[in-house]
Amino acid sequence: MSAFWEDGDQLNLIATFLDARSIASLSCTCCFIRDNLRDACQLRWLAEVRGLDPQQIGCVAHLEIAEAMAELETSISFSYGSLELEQEALPSIQRVTDMLRRHQDLSISIEAHCGLEAQARFAEHFTRRRALAVRRAMEECAGGGEGAEALRGRIHTRAWGNSRPVVWAHGEDPGAANRRVEIYLRHGQLEIPKRRPLAAYARPPGVPAPSEEADTPETEAAAAKGATFDADEDIEDEADWGYSSRQQVMVQLHDGRQVVMPLNVLHQLQTMDQADAMEVLAQMLLEMQPGHGDDRAEDEQSDEEDNEGDQDSPSVDVADQPAPEPEE
């Protein structure tokens, strides 16, 4: 009886019971095993017995990547109005990072989405920050420093805003599925997981789904180009995204009250825990009440004319600066 490294049938049988990473290691032992496992029919069989799409598997590395990704959660959920990663997402991010470090020709696309509550201009910036949160977590999983630097150029980031909702629903619970970051791995022509067709995304009632003819690789590439942003540049210039004290945004609270605040203040609130954020909001509401601060104003008021006093305390006019409504 011949040894398995000389008998293709025995080798194929053994490979059926091995995981893809072990098969990849086995293929490096000798030319006979390597050439046998490169056979298209053998790869197709190994993909089928693992429940993978054989059309996507072109080499043993594809088999390993597809098998690993099948066990991972590639859609990372975010809480309502949150930019913070949940702890439950970190194990999957760690495993994806390990795969990037092991396969030097592997790249990744981090694609962020948010709820329908946000207007388009705000949604784009908000999802950029979600994508950056996942990217930073990957760099930390790589050990930071040289480990993170080795991943640069292979991690791509896209901010879709709320242009690709999974459900057409608003609110914390009904629209939870829309608040997500999706991870796609690419190795040559292989991309995992498989992308949804455009017709699978939610749309307003009465709006027809796009035709299959409109859903082409060219249209998807054009859309992806518009959503892609330079994460390295944004990490350095995050403070210059336009979140200045001159831009005002109206926030509607859960009890129906509305607060107008600078957009940079809103983002500071989103980084705070709920108790601290509510305390700041309560102070802002107090300051907005009629008569608040009149005593201090009287102490500082001189005998100047009323119109001069008015010039010292100009009102904020936001009519010329329409502000986007935040996700929450």
Secondary structure as UniProt FT lines:
FT   TURN            4..6
FT   HELIX           8..17
FT   HELIX           20..26
FT   TURN            27..28
FT   HELIX           31..37
FT   HELIX           40..49
FT   TURN            50..51
FT   HELIX           54..56
FT   HELIX           60..70
FT   STRAND          75..77
FT   TURN            80..81
FT   HELIX           87..89
FT   HELIX           90..102
FT   TURN            104..105
FT   STRAND          107..112
FT   TURN            116..117
FT   HELIX           120..141
FT   TURN            142..143
FT   HELIX           145..151
FT   TURN            152..154
FT   STRAND          155..159
FT   TURN            161..162
FT   TURN            172..175
FT   HELIX           176..178
FT   STRAND          180..187
FT   TURN            188..189
FT   STRAND          190..192
FT   HELIX           198..200
FT   TURN            205..206
FT   TURN            212..214
FT   HELIX           217..227
FT   STRAND          228..229
FT   HELIX           231..236
FT   HELIX           238..240
FT   TURN            245..246
FT   STRAND          248..252
FT   TURN            254..255
FT   STRAND          258..262
FT   HELIX           263..270
FT   HELIX           274..288
FT   TURN            290..293
FT   HELIX           294..300
FT   HELIX           306..312
FT   TURN            319..320
//
